[in-house]
Amino acid sequence: MKRDNPKEANSTQCLFPARTRWLKEKLPNINIKECKSLAPKLQELNFKTLYLVYTSSYINSPASAFGHTFLRFDKNEDTPLLSYGLNYSAKIDSRNIFSYAYKGVFGGFEGRYRVAPYYDIVNRYSNIQKRDIWEYKLNFTPKEIEKITLHMIEIQRYYSDYYFNSENCSYNLLWFIDLARDGLNLTDDFNYIVTPMDTIKAIKEKGLIEKSIFRPSKRAKIENLYSYIPHKKIAKEFWQESNISILKPLDINEQRDIIDLSILKENNQTILKYRSKLGISTPKKIVKTNPIHSNLASKLNIELSNQNQLLYGVRASYHDIYDIDYNFNLGEYISFFDIQMINNRLDSATFLKIDSLTSIDELYQPISWGLEFGYRDNKLFASSRGGISYSIFNTLIFFEPTIELSNNIEIGYQTGILKTIDKVKFGTIITKQFDKNIKINSFVTYQFYKNMAINLHINRKTYSFGIFYYF
């Protein structure tokens, strides 16, 4: 750990209240003066409950591609937005993508602890970005929470190196949870790869989670409410123009829903005034799977082909197109260090692969995109793609022109269809480079047990059957 100002004039007991208290507990006869400013500060904070908060992944932001976790300290659970959040994140000092990637993997960014009002955090993650929030109440006593509070007071003066895959937001917050209660040792379970979802699962396995609360993002509320509206053409027109007169032919319930939809987009005083006359609408419940129930991030696959070839490999992290979209956004995939072998030969090595197949609809028209860096066909390559995706009946259809740079520049396209039904996923992906034959890859994945799935791959000439194990 490194200090911003090593010549800080404050006394040791004020700079290090958590360590001072620990010393007094272990050595009762030690003579250490009290920090006079500490008692009123603790009385002012006086946190009663502690939550671990998870914000879902946001693939369009590299720092948030795996999700994010932070701690929330409550004085009163009835007013959570007035609580405080403790966040550990990288201080980004470069806009260069290559410098960003290098520092993120090998170190170079300062990791800083910051305390901010929870309403500000919710606005940033849930309202501005498309990120759902899950709040997990931890069963810590007020005395244990005070231990964390003392450490929070002293740690804000320091920074440490930030690594996206290991010593990140989730890993560093585990230290706070560990020190609250002896014997947890949560950090011992993680070495090279640490994802927010995996840390939540580890905390659950220790029996620390008392309850969970779901806070949907603004985008999730919009998509859910829009699905209930019968006259979608009118809803789209009102979304764009905010003309109250076009709502007159509709019944009052649908008027409420369409106006509520528009208010989620922006506040308009004329619309708000008209909405106040329509009364209270029936809440539209949003149901999503708790991240606790998703698979672990690393994956081992073993398959046997009809040509008696053994196919096997390992993926360090995180979620790829063949995995069940259980608690993941359909069409959002990111893989790190995916190595695939055929018998004793290296078939491919994917250093990084990202797919953001975000579907368009009547209200939003995002661009689907993807990129990949790796090794295959005995050569290094880099590819990128961009196009459109469309979802109908929970089935994702996509088309993307592609460009690949290896020994030469190759132009082509990728198209396909993906469908998930509970714990079964079907897909067909067609790729074509204009100087090569078309490739068709169909698959079925069935998750039959926690962190285990079977997979069938069918290509034009071969097929393989195997098992996925997540760890």
N, C-alpha and C positions, 0 to 999 in steps of 0.2 A: 504494500500500500504506500502511496505517496501523498505527502501533505502539500497543500497549496502554499501555506505560509509557515515554514518551520520555526519562525521567530515569534509565534503566537505567544502573547504575554499572559494568557489565562493560566490559572493553576491547573495542576494535573487532575485533581478531583472534579473540576468543572469541565475539562476537556474530555475526560474519560470516565463518565459516571457509571457506565455499565461495568467496566473493569474494576473500578474502585469498590463498587458494591460487592462484586465477586470476591475480591481480596478480603473484605471485611467478613464475609460469610465463611471463608476458609481460614482466616487468621483473625479471630475475634479480638485478640489483644493488640493488634496493630494500631498504631497511632496515626490516623489520617483525619485531617480536619474536614468538616462538612463543607460542601459547596453551597454558599448561602442563596444563590440564585436558582438552585435546582428544585427545592421544595415548592416554591410558588409556580415554577414551570410545570412540574408534574401535576399540581393541583389544577392548573389551567387546562392541561391536556386531558387527564383523567379518563382515558379510553376504557369502555366497558366490554366491547366485543371486537373481534378481529375477523376479517374476511380475506380470503385469497380470491382475487378477481382475474378471470381469464377473458381476454378479448380475442375473437376468432381471427383466423389468418386473413391477410389482405395481400393477395399475390402481386398487386400492382405497386407495392412498396417493398423493396428488398429487405429492409430491416424488420418488416412485419409479416413476412411470407409464411412464418411458422406459427403466427399468433403471438400473444404477449401476456405476461402475468405481472401483477403488482399486488401490494397489500393495501387494504382499506381499514382505517381505524375509526370506530364508531363511538361517539359519546351517547347517542340516542339512536336506536335502530329504527325508530319511526320516521326519522329524517335523514336517510342515508346520503342524499345529495349534499348535505351540509357537512359530511364527514371529510376526512383527509385521506389521500392516497399516497403511498410511498412507492416510487417508481425508480427502477434502475435501467438506464439506457445509455447508448453510445452518444458521445458528443461528436457529431459529424462535422469534419473540417475539410471535406473534399467533395466536389461535385463530379470529379472524374470517375467514370464507372470502373476503370481498371484499378485505380488507386483505392476506390471504395471496396472492391472485391478483395484486393490484396490485404488491406488493413483489417477487413472484417474476418478473414480466415487466419491470418498470421499475427495479428495484433498491430496496434498503432492508434486505435481510437481510445479516448478516455471514457471509461465507464463511470457515470455520475449517479448518485442518489439524489432524488428530488422529491420534495413534498409539495402537493398541489391540492386544491379543493376538488372533491370528487365530482361535483357538477361540471367542472371544467374538463375533467378527463372524459366523462360521459359524452359531453358535447363534441370533443375532439374525435373520439373513437366511434361512437354509436351514431351520432347525428351527421357528422361531416364525412366520415368514411363508412363504407359498407361493412360494419363489424358488429356482430352480436356480442353481448356481454353475459358471462356466467359468473355469479357471485357464490362463493363457497364459504359458509360460516364455519370457522374452526373452533373446536371445543376447548379453547384455552381459558384459564381462570384470569381474573383481573391482575393477579400478581405476576402470572406468566406474560401477560400483555405488557405489563410495566417493564419487564426485562427487555422486551423488544423495543419499547419506547426509549429506554435509556440508550440502547445501542443505536437507535435511529438518530438520537440527538448527537452522538459523538461521530458517527460515520459520515455525516453530511460534509465534513471538512476535507474529505479524502476522495481520491479516485483510484481506480485500478484499470488495468488493460481489459478491453472488451473484446470477446471473441464470439462471433455469431453462432457457431456450432457448439460451443462448450461453455465457457465462462460468460454466459449471457444473462438476460433479465431473470430467467427462471432459476438458474443455478445459484446466482448470488442471493436471491431471496430465500433460498433454502437454508442459508446460514442463519438468517434471522429466526426461522422456524425451529432450527436445531437448538439454538441457544435458549429458547423459551422453556424447553423441557428436556431434562437429561435423558440420554439413551435413545433419542430418535435417530441420529446419525444418517439423515436423509442424503447428505452430500456424498456419503460413501457408496451409494448405489449408482453414481454417474461418473464417467471418466471422459470419454472423447466426444460423444454426441448427447446433447441435452436439448429436448424440445419442451415447450410449455405443457403440451398434453401429457407427456410422459411424467413430468413432475407432479401434475395433478393426480395421476394414477398412483404414484408413489405415496403421496400424502393420504389418499384414500385407503391404501393398504395398511397404513399405520393407524387407521381408525380415527383420524383427526377431523374428518368432515362431519358436521352436525346436520347441515341441510344445504340445499342449493337453490338459487333463485335465477331465473332467466330474464334478461333485459334485452329485448329484440332491438336491432338497429332500425334507424329510420327507413332504410331501404326495405328491410324485411316487413315493416308495418305497411309500407306502400304496396308492395307486391301482394301481401295477404289481403288487404282491404280491396284492392283492385279485382282480385279473383272473385269477390262476392257481388260485384256490380253487374247486373244484367246488360244494361245499355252501355257497352264499353266505348262505342263510337262517341256518344255524348260526353262520357267521362273524359275521353282523350281531348275533345274539343274544349271542355271547360278547363282541363289541366293547362292547355296552351293559352286560352284567351280570358278565362275568369269572367265570362259573361253570364250573369245570373239568369237572364231571360231564357236561356236554352234549357234551364232545369224545370221550368214551369209545368210541362206536360207530365213530369215524373211524380210518382208518389213520394210522400214526405220521407219515408225511410231511405229510399235511394238518393234523394236530394242530400240527406244528412251524410251518407257515405261518400258521395262524390265531393261534397264540400270538405269533409274531413280529409279526404285524399289530397285535395289542393292545399289545405292548411299545412299538411306535412311537408309539402314542397316549400311554401313560403307563407308568411303572415300578411294578409291584406285586410285593412281595416273595414272596407266595404263588405267583404266576404264574411269577416268575423261578426259584423253587426247583423247580417242576414242570418248567419248560422245560429246566433243566440236566440232567434225566434222559433227555431225548429225543435227545440227540446233535446233531451239526452238520447243518444243512439245506443244500440246494444253492442257491447264490446265484442270484437272479433278475436277470438283466442288464436294465438300462434303456437304451434306445437313443433318443437325441434328436439332432436336427440341430444342428450347430455354428452359432452366430450369425454366424460369418464368411461363411456362404453365403446369408444373407438379403439382401433388396433394400435399397437406400439409402432414406433417410427421405422425401425430397422427391419429388413426382410431378408430371409434366406429362401431361395427357390431351388427345387430339385425336380427335374422332368426327364421323361424317357420318350424318345421319338419313335415313329414307325420304321425308321431306318436304323434302329438299334443304337442310337446315339444318346449319350448321357449329357443332358444340359443342366448346368447348375450355376448358381451365382449368388451374390450378396449385394444388398443395397444399404448404404449407411443410413440414409434418410430420404424421403419422408412419406410421400404418397404419390403413386403413379397411376397411369390410366387403366391398369389391369386390376387395381385394388377396388374393393367395395367402397362406394361413396357413402359410407355410414358415418354421418356427422361431418362430412366434408361437403363443400360446395361442388355440385356437379359441374365438371368441366375445368376445375382448378387443380393442377398437378405440379409438383416440384420434386425432383430427385437429385440427390447428391451421391457421387461416387458409387455408381451402379456397375459392378463388374460381372460379366457373363462369360461362361466357359462352355465349350463343346468338347467332350472327352478331356484330353489334356491340352487343348489349344484355346488361346484367348480369342473369343468371338467378338466382344465389344467391351468398351469401357466408357461409360458416360460420366463425365466430370460434373456436369450440371445440365439439367433439362427442366424447362418451365413451359407449361401450357396454361394459358388463360382463355378458355373457351366460354366466355361470358355471353349468354344468349341475348339477342335483341328482343324487344317487345314494343307495344304501342307507346310506352312512356320513355323508354331508354333505348339508345342505339349504340352500345359500346363496340369497340373493335376487338375482335379476338386476335390473340398473338401468341407467339411461342419462340423459344430459342433453345439451342442445344450445342454443347461443346463436348467432344469426345474422340474416341478412336474406334474405327470399324473398317472392315475390308482392307486391313493392313495399312491404314493411313489415318492421320489426324484430320479432323474436320470441324467446321463451325457452320451452323445453319440458323436461319431465322425465317419466320413466316407471319403472315397477317391476313385476316379475312373476316368472315362473319360466322356466327353460330345462331341457331334458332331452336327453341324448345317447344315441343308440342306433345301433350299428354305425358309429361315428364320424360320425354325422349329427346336427347340432344343430337342435333344434326349440324355438322360444321363443314366449311370449305375454306381452305387457306392456300394461296399461292406461296411457294417456298423458293428460297435461294440458299445454296450450299457452297461453301468455299472449302476446297481440299487441294488436290493437285491442280484443279482448274475450277471454274465457276459453273455450277449446274443449276438450271432453272426447272421448276416443276410445280407440283401441287400436292396437297394432302386433303382428303375428305373422309368423312366417316359418320357413324351413328353410334350412340351410346345409350344404354337403357339399364337402370337399376330398379329391381323389384325386391324390396326388403334386403335379403342377404344374398341375392343372385344378381350378377351383372353380365350383360351381353354387350358385345361390341364388334364392329367391323371397321377397319381402317384401311383405306386405299391410298397408296402413294405412287406417284409417277414422276420420274425425271425424263425430260423429253428425248434423251438419247438412250433410254433404258426401258426394259419391259415394265409393265405395270405390276405392282405388288399388292396382294390382297391378304390381309391378316384378320381373321375372325377369332373370337375368343369367348369363353364362358368362365366366370369365376363364381364359386359358391363357398361362402364362409360357413363351415359346418360346426366350428367351435371357436371359442375365444382365442384370438391371435393365430388361428389356423384356417386355411382355405385350400380348396382344390381348384385346379385350373386346366382347361382344355384349350389348346392353340391349334388352329387350322389354317394352313397356308395353301397355296395353289397345288403344291406337290407333296407336302409333308404335314404331319400333325404330331402333336406331343401332348402328353398328359402328366401332370405333376402336382406338387404340393407347395404352398406358401406357408412359411412360418415367420411370424412377426415377433421381434424381441427388443 
